[in-house]
Amino acid sequence: MKTYDWTVVGGGITGAALAYELVKVGFSVLLLEKDAVVQNATRYSYGGLAYWSGSTELTRQLCQEAIARYNILSQELDTDIELRELDLLLTIPADSDPEATARLYAQCVVPPRLLSVSEACELEPLINKGAIAGALTVKHGHIHPQKTAQAYIQAFLRAGGELQISEWDGTTTHSDNVVICAGGLSRQLLKSLGIFLKVYFTHAEIIEISPVDWRLNTLVMPANLQRFQLETASTKVDELWDEPGNQPVLPILDAGAVQFLDGSLRVGQISRVITDPYAVINPEESENWLRQSISQVLPTLGNLPGSWHHCLVAFSSNSLPIIGAIPELAGVYIFSGFSNPLVFVPPLAKRFAQFLAGKEDEIIPQLSP
């Protein structure tokens, strides 16, 4: 059996970017992805790049590095990843205080600008003006997430990396070192090895709509995002995650939508915390909930034909990714738990690969498990 310096487990944006960067610094690398047709969080992402959202010295630095990385990424990977700039429209519910909502973003490196109802509707004519008290707006990066992951993989293969469509069972040895980039399945993989690391997952649900002729001008999301509150609340009692089937908090829905350059749309998102990664979700009930919620904000989208999808989204207990060696398992590493993956993965994948090649780094040790 051929051996490698590194086995990377997971072919989403995290695994694809890290595998590519590891090959770039001279390692031989095997990338394992369990699905020939991926159904992961990258596949169903909105594709937004929140460069503006850095609120600490660390996240602001990573946002700046991400901008620089993305500006050359299409050329480096030799693929159009559909990088562009969009107006992000953060809707404020009709019963909320716009000024108070705006203050929630005061620490961002670029605080969003507060808009009146009429200004919000001018920016996005499809918005239901009766559903909002106003909105916030800021320039927002955007890519096609699956095309970006595939671009990384193709560049990885051209550079000499190898891809296998198979699952990692925790015992098969292809290399001396394994790095787990399995997103929402990372906790389950580690648990099978007897390691209980504080990396978690939500069940996320969206509707994918085929291309339409008209245009959604902005990327629409709620200003009062419930997902991050849900993540924080669900990790207060870590022991609840040791058994499958627990539901530490009730599900939430953050009504939003984005349109890609080909005219297709993604509408979402429901987030559920169920500690079994293989929990069965009722698609009919979820789709009805999604359609009713988005119809209140963007009535035109509510009844468009589309397909419901479900995936797992990884997160950590402190909104920062977990990157580094797992102390209890020699040769096993993790690169997961990203709450803002499309921004943070490219710069951190490059840093981590160089760190593993022996270069000192001031950020990677701060993210160690």
Secondary structure, DSSP 8 states (H G I E B T S, - for coil): ---EEEEEE--SHHHHHHHHHHHHTT--EEEEES-SS--STTTT---EE-GGG--SHHHHHHHHHHHHHHHHHHHHHTS----EEEEEEEEEETTS-HHHHHHTTTTSSS--EEE-HHHHHHH-TTS-GGGEEEEEEEEEEE--HHHHHHHHHHHHHHTT-EEEE----S---SEEEEEE--GGGHHHHHHHTT---SEEEEEEEEEEE---SS---EEEEESS-SHHHHHHHHTSSGGGGGSTT--SS--EEEEEEEE-TTS-EEEEEEEE--S-TT----HHHHHHHHHHHHHHH-GGGTTS-EEEEEEEEEEESSSS-EEEE-TTSTTEEEEE--SSHHHHHHHHHHHHHHHHTT---SSGGGG--
